[in-house]
Amino acid sequence: MVHVVDEETKLALADGEEQEVSLSKAGQYAYFWYAAAADAASVEVAVTALEGDPDLYVSVNSSWGEAGWPTRDAWTWRSTEPASESIIIHTDGATACVPCVYRISVYAWTDDVRFTISATSTEGVRRLLDGMPASAGVDGTSTRYFRYYVSS
């Protein structure tokens, strides 16, 4: 299912579940939230560009950005590569927390941006969508797990 979102919609991300999202105009934001469990050692937020250039901003501080959501000007973590984005947050870091809610914003640099987004905890298993590319990051001390369903 493709979510065409407006700037009022805040979508929940379930651990390891990808969602496909479209933003029609450059300068728009899509907003998400992810509840990290108390036993999560790290959280990876991954955005895979399908069209256009999405940029990723994450925060746990409700005072950042407009109405508490991260923006291009106010964020705790960001990834602004020309295509796909990935942020790994180690929950023992000074700016991270567990259990808590991470606020996530994706900014459209161009018109007609389409992307998938997922948030996966260290112990989570990310579900891959049929026919969709996926990006992920792994540091030297982590393992990431994926699942893919095959229909008979």
Rosetta blueprint (number, residue, H / E / L):
1 M L
2 V E
3 H E
4 V E
5 V L
6 D L
7 E L
8 E L
9 T L
10 K E
11 L E
12 A E
13 L L
14 A L
15 D L
16 G L
17 E E
18 E L
19 Q E
20 E E
21 V E
22 S E
23 L E
24 S L
25 K L
26 A L
27 G L
28 Q L
29 Y E
30 A E
31 Y E
32 F E
33 W E
34 Y E
35 A E
36 A E
37 A L
38 A L
39 D L
40 A L
41 A L
42 S E
43 V E
44 E E
45 V E
46 A E
47 V E
48 T E
49 A E
50 L E
51 E E
52 G L
53 D L
54 P E
55 D E
56 L E
57 Y E
58 V E
59 S E
60 V L
61 N L
62 S L
63 S L
64 W L
65 G L
66 E H
67 A H
68 G H
69 W L
70 P L
71 T L
72 R L
73 D L
74 A L
75 W L
76 T L
77 W E
78 R E
79 S E
80 T L
81 E L
82 P L
83 A L
84 S L
85 E E
86 S E
87 I E
88 I E
89 I E
90 H E
91 T L
92 D L
93 G L
94 A L
95 T L
96 A L
97 C L
98 V L
99 P L
100 C E
101 V E
102 Y E
103 R E
104 I E
105 S E
106 V E
107 Y E
108 A E
109 W L
110 T L
111 D L
112 D L
113 V E
114 R E
115 F E
116 T E
117 I E
118 S E
119 A E
120 T E
121 S E
122 T L
123 E L
124 G L
125 V E
126 R E
127 R E
128 L L
129 L L
130 D L
131 G L
132 M L
133 P L
134 A L
135 S L
136 A L
137 G L
138 V L
139 D L
140 G L
141 T L
142 S L
143 T L
144 R L
145 Y E
146 F E
147 R E
148 Y L
149 Y L
150 V L
151 S L
152 S L
